[in-house]
Each structure stands twice: as structure tokens, then as C-alpha cells.
Amino acid sequence: MRNIIAFDTSTKWVYITRLKEDKEKKLILKHHEIKKIPKNTDTWFYELLEEKLKSFRPNAIAIGEGPGSFTGLRISYTYARILGMKWDIPIIPFHSLELWQSAFNISKNDFFIIPANKNVFYMYDLKKKKSYAVIKENLKTYLHSKKNKFYFWPHALLTNHQYDDEILSLENINLLNKPSLKKIKLPVSSLEILDTEPEKYVWKNAQPKYGHKLEYTKK
């Protein structure tokens, strides 16, 4: 049976958990938490990992691949690759927006949106399990063209951007605030993938998926 440590630093909140694999190769949650990323220290993630890895030796790492904060992703992937190299253990990526939308218990027929910067937004289609980027000028048109509900997490990243009141007042826009630890679900439920495609998850192949590589939605 294997141990796994999982974390995501794609937003201004960090999610971290420790899990154990049972006899049926399902992952059993042992401990998890959500913390706000501190602004006044550069060593916060090292200190958090050091605390979580006391008396816990993982056989695999699961990591949020993005999209989201460029700096946050770079930090977590750097440490993940260091640990992967040190212990020669695999790194399993999962979709960051899929993780965070679960913290708000959003329906599979709806969309989850976070701001990338003042001009670009990241949008997650829960049904297709796919992320898109949409520029501010096209967002209002896109929202009007869909009957689905859209859930917008305006403070997901460390930004102070002002958003168009006309966009935020649309009937199908719902504003989100603080993520719920009770609702959040890790998008990795089994380690069977390590037995079927082990070469795919070799630590040195781990790379984040930054937002600039996303497909852009059309008007």
C-alpha cells in the first residue's frame, strides 16, 4: 500500500492533504486543510511541507497543474520535482479548477470562473472537464449566449482588480467567497494509473499547465 501527499497552490489559498491507499487501491483521506497563502514570507510552502512530511514518507505526489497563479504553480512544482527526484517517486497531476470548484459544490452543468488578470479569465466546464481562457471583452457576450449558471470566484488570486459591474450583475453570474474544506474533493481517487502508465508520471516529466497555453473561447 502506498502513501500520497497532494497539494495545490494555483490560487491564493493552498490545499494540502495526506492520503493512504487501501487494499482495493482506493485513496483514504487521513488529513487535509485549506490555508490562505501568507504574503510576508517566501518560505511558507517549504515550512508547510516540512510540517506535513514529519513521520510521513510518501510513495507518490499529486499536484494541481493549473491554470492559476504563475508564481504559485512554479513554487509547488519546484518542490514536487525536488521531492520526486530525492525519493524517486511519481508525480500525478490533477486539474486545479476541478479541485476548487468542488469546494463550492457547483453543479456539473455549470461553469466555474476565476480571474487570471484584469483582462483574462479562466473558465472551467464541469461537464467536459476542460478549461478555457476568455478575454474580458468577450466574457459578457459569452455569458449571455449560455443558459448555464456561472460561478465567479473574484478573489481566487492575489489581485485587486475591479470587475465590470455589468458583468457581475448578470442573472446567471453567482459570486463566490471562501472555499469550504468540508466540500472539497481531490480529483485523484485511485493510484491504479501508476500501474498502467508508470512512465507517464516520472517526476522529471512533471510540468504545470500555465494559463497562456489554454484554448481561448470565441465570441
C-alpha positions in Angstrom: 0.0 0.0 0.0 1.2 3.5 -0.8 1.1 6.9 0.8 0.5 10.1 -1.1 0.8 13.8 -0.4 -1.3 16.1 -2.5 -1.3 19.9 -2.8 -2.4 22.8 -5.0 -1.1 26.3 -5.0 -2.8 27.7 -8.0 -4.9 30.3 -6.1 -4.3 32.5 -3.0 -5.4 29.5 -1.0 -3.3 26.4 -0.6 -4.9 22.9 -0.3 -2.8 20.1 1.1 -3.6 16.6 2.2 -2.2 13.2 3.1 -3.8 10.0 1.9 -3.2 6.3 2.3 -4.1 3.6 -0.3 -6.3 0.8 1.0 -6.4 -2.9 -0.1 -8.6 -2.0 -3.1 -6.2 0.7 -4.2 -8.6 3.5 -3.2 -7.2 6.6 -1.5 -8.4 7.2 2.1 -8.1 10.7 3.3 -6.1 11.0 6.5 -5.8 14.7 6.9 -6.4 17.8 4.8 -6.6 21.5 5.1 -7.0 24.8 3.3 -4.8 27.8 4.2 -4.5 31.3 2.9 -1.1 31.8 1.4 0.8 34.3 3.6 2.1 37.5 1.8 5.0 38.3 4.1 7.3 35.2 3.7 8.9 33.3 0.8 9.4 30.2 2.8 5.8 29.4 3.5 5.5 26.4 1.3 8.7 24.8 2.5 7.6 25.2 6.1 4.1 23.7 5.3 5.7 20.7 3.5 8.2 20.2 6.3 5.3 20.1 8.8 3.2 17.6 6.7 6.1 15.3 5.9 7.1 14.7 9.6 6.8 11.0 10.2 5.1 10.6 6.7 7.0 9.3 3.8 5.0 9.5 0.5 5.3 7.0 -2.3 3.7 9.4 -4.7 2.8 13.1 -5.1 -0.4 14.5 -6.5 -0.2 18.2 -7.6 -2.6 20.8 -9.0 -1.4 21.5 -12.6 -3.2 24.8 -13.0 -4.3 27.0 -14.6 -3.9 29.8 -12.0 -1.2 31.7 -10.3 2.1 31.5 -12.2 4.2 32.0 -9.1 2.1 29.6 -7.0 2.4 26.8 -9.7 6.1 27.4 -10.1 6.7 27.1 -6.4 4.8 23.9 -5.9 6.2 22.2 -9.0 9.7 23.1 -7.9 9.3 21.4 -4.6 7.4 18.5 -6.1 10.2 17.8 -8.5 12.8 18.1 -5.8 10.9 15.5 -3.6 10.3 13.3 -6.7 14.0 13.3 -7.5 15.1 12.8 -3.9 12.8 9.8 -3.3 12.4 8.7 -6.9 8.6 8.8 -6.7 6.0 9.6 -9.3 4.1 12.9 -9.7 0.4 12.7 -10.6 -1.1 16.0 -11.9 -4.7 16.9 -11.4 -6.8 19.8 -12.7 -6.7 22.7 -10.2 -10.0 24.2 -11.3 -11.7 20.9 -10.8 -10.4 20.8 -7.2 -11.5 24.3 -6.4 -14.9 24.1 -8.0 -15.7 21.2 -5.7 -15.1 23.5 -2.7 -18.2 25.4 -3.8 -20.3 22.3 -4.6 -21.1 23.5 -8.2 -23.4 21.6 -10.5 -21.8 19.6 -13.3 -24.0 21.6 -15.8 -22.5 24.9 -14.8 -19.2 26.8 -15.2 -16.6 28.0 -12.7 -14.6 31.2 -13.4 -11.5 32.8 -11.8 -9.7 35.9 -12.9 -6.2 35.5 -14.4 -5.6 39.2 -14.6 -7.6 42.3 -15.4 -8.2 41.3 -19.0 -8.3 37.5 -19.0 -10.4 34.9 -17.1 -10.0 31.2 -16.7 -13.2 29.2 -17.1 -13.8 25.5 -16.3 -16.6 23.5 -17.9 -17.5 20.9 -15.3 -19.3 18.7 -17.8 -16.5 18.5 -20.3 -13.8 18.7 -17.6 -11.9 21.3 -19.7 -10.5 24.8 -19.0 -10.7 27.8 -21.3 -9.4 31.3 -21.3 -11.7 34.2 -22.2 -10.8 37.8 -22.6 -12.7 40.5 -20.7 -14.3 41.9 -23.9 -15.8 38.6 -24.8 -16.9 37.4 -21.4 -20.1 39.3 -21.3 -21.1 38.1 -24.8 -20.2 34.5 -23.8 -22.2 34.6 -20.6 -25.2 36.0 -22.5 -25.0 33.2 -25.0 -25.3 30.4 -22.4 -28.3 29.3 -20.3 -26.0 27.7 -17.7 -25.1 29.3 -14.4 -21.7 30.7 -14.0 -19.9 30.8 -10.6 -17.2 33.5 -10.3 -14.6 33.5 -7.6 -13.3 37.1 -7.9 -10.7 36.8 -5.2 -9.1 33.5 -6.2 -5.8 35.1 -6.9 -3.8 37.8 -5.2 -5.3 40.7 -7.2 -7.1 43.9 -6.6 -8.8 44.2 -10.0 -12.1 46.0 -10.4 -14.6 44.0 -12.4 -17.2 45.4 -14.7 -20.4 45.9 -12.7 -22.4 45.0 -15.8 -20.8 41.6 -15.9 -21.2 40.9 -12.2 -24.9 41.8 -12.3 -25.8 39.3 -15.0 -28.6 37.0 -13.9 -26.5 33.8 -14.5 -23.5 35.0 -12.5 -23.1 33.8 -8.9 -20.3 35.3 -6.8 -18.2 33.0 -4.6 -16.2 33.9 -1.5 -14.4 31.4 0.8 -13.9 27.8 -0.3 -15.3 25.1 2.0 -13.0 22.4 3.3 -15.9 20.1 4.1 -17.0 20.1 0.4 -13.6 19.9 -1.4 -12.8 16.7 -3.2 -9.4 15.7 -4.5 -9.7 14.8 -8.3 -7.5 11.8 -7.7 -9.4 8.8 -6.3 -7.1 5.9 -7.2 -3.4 5.2 -7.9 -4.2 2.4 -10.5 -2.9 4.8 -13.2 0.6 4.3 -11.7 0.4 0.6 -12.5 -0.9 1.0 -16.1 1.1 4.1 -17.2 4.1 4.4 -14.9 6.3 6.1 -17.4 3.8 8.9 -17.8 4.2 10.1 -14.2 8.0 10.0 -13.8 8.9 13.0 -11.7 11.2 14.7 -14.3 8.2 14.9 -16.7 6.1 16.9 -14.3 5.2 20.3 -15.8 2.5 22.8 -14.8 -0.1 24.0 -17.3 0.1 27.7 -17.3 -2.9 29.7 -18.5 -1.3 31.2 -21.5 -1.4 27.8 -23.2 -5.2 27.4 -22.8 -7.6 27.4 -25.7 -9.4 30.8 -25.9 -13.2 30.8 -26.3 -14.8 32.5 -29.3 -17.4 35.2 -29.2 
